[in-house]
């Protein structure tokens, strides 16, 4: 079954906001709002897969305390860049 693009965006935005670790809620909800609407299907699929990863691991990757797996490296770099942009 194919998910309607707008529904997929809303679902991913909700998953970004309700992570379990407040820091990841804030980081990923801001990222989702800023970047997801411009992503193609492949980008959304990769982001969706990354959201299945453990929050503690995601935080370590985004904060630079650990290297992200190769499949997520570019996405994590983009999240870091968006976070830096948002900070000013």
N, C-alpha and C positions, 0 to 999 in steps of 0.2 A: 504494500500500500504506500502510495506516494504522499508525503506530507506537504500541505500547501506552504509556500515560502513564508508568508506572514505568520502562520502558526508556528513554523519552525523557529523563526526569530524570537517570537514571544516565549516559546518553551525554553530556548537557550538563554534568554535574558533572565527568566525566572530561576533557572538552574544556576546562573551566575550569582544571583542575589542570595541564594539560600544554601550556602556551602557548609556551614558548621563552624568555621573559624571566621570571626568577624573581619579580620584583616583581608581574607580572601573574598568575603562578601563585598567589601568596599572596592578592592582592586578589580575584581572580575566584573562587578556590575558596571563600573565606570568604563571598563574596556568594552564590554558588550554593547553598551549604549553608543560609544564612539565608533566602534569598528565593525560590528556585525552587519549593520545594514549594507555595507559596501562589499562584504565578502561574497565570493562565488560559492557554489555548492560544495566544491572540494574543500574550501577553507572552513565552511560551516561544519562539514563532516569531521574534519580534523579537530576543530574546537570542541565539538560534541564528544569525541573520543577522549580528548584531554580532560574534559570535565568528569570522566569516570575514574580518573586517577585520585589517589589519596590526597586530601587537603594539605597534610603536613609536607608531602613531597612537592606539591604545587607551590607552597609557600617558599620552600627551600630553593626551588628553581627560579621563581620570580624575584626573590630577594638576592639571588646570586650566591647563596651559601652552598649550593650544589649544582652540578651541571644537569641540565635537562637531557632526557634521552634524545638521540639524534632526530627522531621523527617529530619532536615538539620544539626543537631548538629555535627555529625561525619564529614560531608562534610565541614562544616565551620571550624572545628578544623584542618582538613587536609589543607584547604586553608591557615589558619594562619601558620601552620607548613611549608608549601612551601614558604610562604612569609618570614619567619624567615631564612630558608635555603638560599634564594636568597640574603638576606641582609648580609649573611656571618657569 
